[in-house]
C-alpha cells in the first residue's frame, strides 16, 4: 500500500494521467533501493559524513541541482558549510558523496574504469546515444578500445587534420561575407555549428551545414536546443539515478537520441565500407579523416561520437563580445599570421593569448558539469584538507565502501574561488599568462589544472582534436582572410562581435542534453550576435 503522504505528494507533483502508469515503477524502485541500502549496511564500515537536509523523499536534492542555473555555486555553498566532502541525498533514501578536494579528485580519476565505474544511468544514456563503444566500456574492454583508437588522436594524426579545420572556417567566412555584401555595415547572426569541420575531419563526410543544406544529423542536433524539455523527460532525468530503466522509455528526448544514433551509425557504416574499399585498391591518397586513419592503422570499427567544441565556440564568442578589449588583444596577436594560416605547431605553442582564451573558455564552461561513479571495491580516499564527519571528528581520508556513489563536481572545481581567486567566475584569459594567476589551482590534476577533459584512464581521447579545431576556428573568426590571386596578394578583413543588447546582455544555460547558451528570457538556445566587418 502507498502511504497517504506519498500518495498526496505524487498527486501534487505528477499529472494525474501519468500517475497510474508511473506508480508501480516508483514503488518497485523504492523496494529495490531499500534492499540495496540494507545490503550496504553489512561489511566495511564507511565514513559517515554531514550534508544538506533532504527536501524530497522522491527526488532528493537532485531537483535543486538540475534546476539551478549554476550547480557549481550550489556545491560551493555546501562545501563552505560542510567541508571538502559531504553527503547529498538522492531519491528514495539513496545518497552520494561529493568530493571538492584536489587530492581526492586525483585519486578518484586515477582509479576510473576499475576502482570507480560508471553508474547504470550513465551507461544506459551513453548506450542510447553512442552505442556500446569506448565511452560505454569499462575495465579491460575500455583499455583495449582506447589503445586501438589512440593512434588516430595522436599529435601526428591531428597535425594532418589542421587544413581541414581551416577549410571549414573559410566556408563560414564566405557565408558571412555574402551576408555582408547583401546588407549594410552590420548583420545579425546566430552562432553557427562546426559540424562541417567535425564531419570532414572525423568521418571524411561533409555535412554541408554551413551551406544551409538539410542533414539528418544537423536536424537532430538542432532539436536538442530548440525543444524545451518536456515534463516526462525531466521526471525521467530526476528519477534516472534510482531507476535507470526509465531511460529506455519512449520520451521525446530518447526518440531524438535514437534518431541521432541511427543516423550516425548509417554514416559510419557507409564511410567504413568506402575507406576499406579504397584501401583494397591500387593506391590510397593521404588520409585526412580519423575514421580513415583508423582503417589505415588496421584498427577495428568503433563508435565515434560528435564533439562539443561547437558549444565552447559559442561561449567564446559570447565572452569576447562582453569584453571588446580582450577581443582586440586576440585579434592583434593573430595579425602576426597575415600571409599564411598558423601550422598545428604554431597553434599549439606560438599564440599565447589565443591559448589563454581557449583555456579560460574550457575552465568557465565545461560541457559536462560533474562526473559520477560507483565504487567497484572498498577504498580509502585521501584528502588535502581535513574532512569533518557527522560526529564532528576531523579526518584526512575517507573509508569508501563498495557500491558508494561518488561525484566529482567539475564545474565547481573549475570555477571555485578557493582555487581560482575572487575573480574565479569572470572571463580573465590573462590569468594563464602569469605564474601566479592560478597558483592554488595547481593542486588540481588534469589538463592545465582543469577537469573539463576529465582525467586518468578516461580522460578525453579527442582532446588534441578539440583544441586544434577550436584554435583554428578562432584564427579564421577573428582574422578572416580572403585570398585573391593578384599582385596585391592577400586582402585582410576583420570582424567585430557584439551581444544583441550590449556587454550586459544576460546569457544563461539552456537546460537540455547538450546545455547551450541562450539569451535570458528568450525561447530556445539561440544567441544572436551583431557582426561588423572592418575594412
Secondary structure, 3 states (H helix, E strand, C coil): CCCHHHHHHHHHHCCHHHHHHHHHHHHHHHHHHHHHHHHHCCCCCCCCECCCCCCCCCCCCHHHHHHCCCHHHHHHHHHHHHCCEEEEECHHHCEEEEECCHHHHHHHHHCECCCEEECHHHHHHHHHHHCCCCCCCCHHHHHHHHHHHHHHHCHHHHHHHHHHHHHHHHHHHHHHHHHHHCCCCEEEEECCCCHHHHHHHHHCCCCCHHHCCCCHHHHHHHHHHHCCCCHHHHHHHHHCCCCHHHHHCCCHHHHHHHHHHHHHHHHHHHHHHHHHHHHHCCCCCCCCCHHHHHHHCCCCCCCCCCCCHHHHHHHHHHHHHHCHHHHHHHHHHHCCCCCCCCCHHHHHHCCHHHHHHHHHHHHHCCCCCCEEEEECCCEEEEEEEEEEECCCCEEEEEEECCCCEEEECHHHHHHCHHHHCCCCCCCCHHHHHCCCCCCHHHHCCCHHHCCCCCCHHHCCCCHHHHHHHHHHHHHHHHCCEEECCCCCCEEECEEEEEECCCCCCCEEEECCCCCEEEECCCCCCCCEEEEEEEC
